[in-house]
Each structure stands twice: as structure tokens, then as C-alpha cells.
Amino acid sequence: MSLADRPFIIIDLNSGRYLEKNVGHEIYNLVPNPIDNRYYGYCPPYGNLDIRSLGVKPNKHGYVDGVLVVYVQKISGSCDREVVAFTENARVYATPQLGEKLKRIVTVGERVEYCKYVVESDTLNLLDGYPRFIIRIREYNTYMFRMQRVYKGKYPALDKKLIEYLDEYLSFKTTDDDLSFQGQVQCAEDIGSFDNVFNSEPSYTTTGSAMQVSKSARVSKFALRKADYKCEADKYHNTFSTPKGVQYMEGHHLIPCTTSNAVAFYERFCVNIDCPENIVCLCPTCHRKIHFGSDVEKKRIISQLYLLRQDEFKRIGIEISLDELYGIYGLL
């Protein structure tokens, strides 16, 4: 599901009552909990969220999954806000959850409180070092953050600009991470067989503020060898010889190996998507086309690769339609 299709909420941090007492349950929103390395967010004041304003109904347990949550904070000396972090796939509760088991506390006067939360997620994107998105309050409503939250649909023009910004960030982050990973693939030993790795449980690492899938460079190298180092989008595409004496190619996870996708596909099909069946061998041009081409170009190459891997997906137990794959790439 693309970001534009997700329900979302903007949560304003470190304002309101927080400024009066300089303490609040939201002090832990952007910090991974040391017990399980997950993120638990509070929405001031009082934590209660009107899930109906997200445009979806909560399940019988009182929560909604797959919510985009954006955190902003006031710019010093201004009423404007800047986006400081976001999580694209959160669980959001209608009422505050007691965080006693998380051992997060705040001291208010002489009283010690366990911090509550209404948002929980495996990952969080902190925008440190990345150009910030500024919400110019005067362009919308001077009272828009009076209750320290704004729901999707309240300001459609803002929604559109914000989603474009977040998509650009995710594209930048994916490309940056992928360049580093492709270097690891080139250096990986080309030994062993990984035909049954789809049966293994995905593993994860916490880097900085985000939990990421621990992708195996050796698995990708194995997939390149199985493809005989030929571009699976066009076998006539040539590149150059690497120091190892093979043609330079890159491994691309057809179902993108993000944390949310890895969790979802393991829960649905008990399949680890960091497997050779999900990794296609591409020349750099075709690989970049998937990430940066026009929607028409992206659809053409993704549909071609989907047809090539459709039977492999079925063999390992993944049921996915082309439209669902388009949706993962934000192409619907």
C-alpha cells in the first residue's frame, strides 16, 4: 500500500502542557524502547485518538494497523512546525495503553507515572540531516494544532505536499541503503546453496533509529550466479567485468525487502522474502529504471519480472497478484 493510500495522522510534540512543565509522556516517542527495540508513541493531550477520523474502523481489540504517523514540533520563535520523524506502518489505538511493562516513567512533581502510548511500530524514520518539511501555519489555520493532532483529509493540499516529501525521503533512503548493499554483494563469497532459505525466519537489526531486515549479501550473490550474471530484464544488456571475472550485475528484491514487507509476508505465508526466488539479476540501468523511471517504465519492467518469477513465488508459497505488487511500488 502506498503512503497516499494509508490512513495517517500528524502528531505535534513538545508543545501545549509539555511547555508548561517540560515533561510529558511524549518524551519517549522518538526513542526505541530498550526492552524490545520497538517504538511507542503518545499523542498529547490525554492520548485519546478518534480512530474514525482516520477513515477506518478499529478492530474488536480497538486498534488499526497500517497507519502513517508523522511527528512534528514547533520551530523556535515561530508558530510553524517542522517534520522531525515518521513511521509508515504503525498500529494506532483508540485509547491509551498502559506502558508499565515497558518501564517508561516520568516524574510530575512528587508523583511518578508510567508513560502511556497509542502508537506502536517496529521502525521510525528520524529526519536528522535531511532537509526538513515546514508546515507554514498561516497557509492553513492558526489553530490547526490546538489539539496537537491533525487527521488526513483536514487539509488536502498539505496532505499532498507531505506525502510527496515522505515518498522522496524513502526513495533517497532506499537508494542510499541499496548502493551500500550492492557493494557488499560484489564482495560476498560465491559459495554454497540457498535454495531453501525461504523457509527461514527473517532476521532484523537496529541501525540508528530504524529496525531493518538483515539482508544476506551471499543470498543475493547466489541469485546472480543462478541467473549466470545476465540481466533478467534484457539478457543482451552488457556492463563490465568485475575483479572476480564476472559481469557486473545487481540483485533486486522484486517484493521490496523492507521491514514491513518482511513481517507481512512471513506472517501471511511463512516465507522469508530475502530469498533467491524473490531476487532478480539486473543491470544497473534496469535496476535504476525500477527506482527512478516513469510509472509507465516501472510498470513495464515490474510486470515483465513478475511473469518471470510468478511460478517461483507459487512454488515457495507466496500468492501475490500483479496489482498487489504494483501497489507495493505505489503504482496503483
Helices and strands as residue ranges (DSSP letters): G 3-5, E 8-13, H 17-21, G 25-28, E 39-41, G 51-54, E 63-74, E 81-98, G 100-102, E 105-108, E 111-114, E 116-121, E 125-126, E 134-135, G 137-139, E 149-151, H 156-187, G 197-199, E 204-207, E 210-213, H 217-226, E 250-253, H 259-269, G 276-278, E 279-282, H 284-292, H 295-316, H 322-328
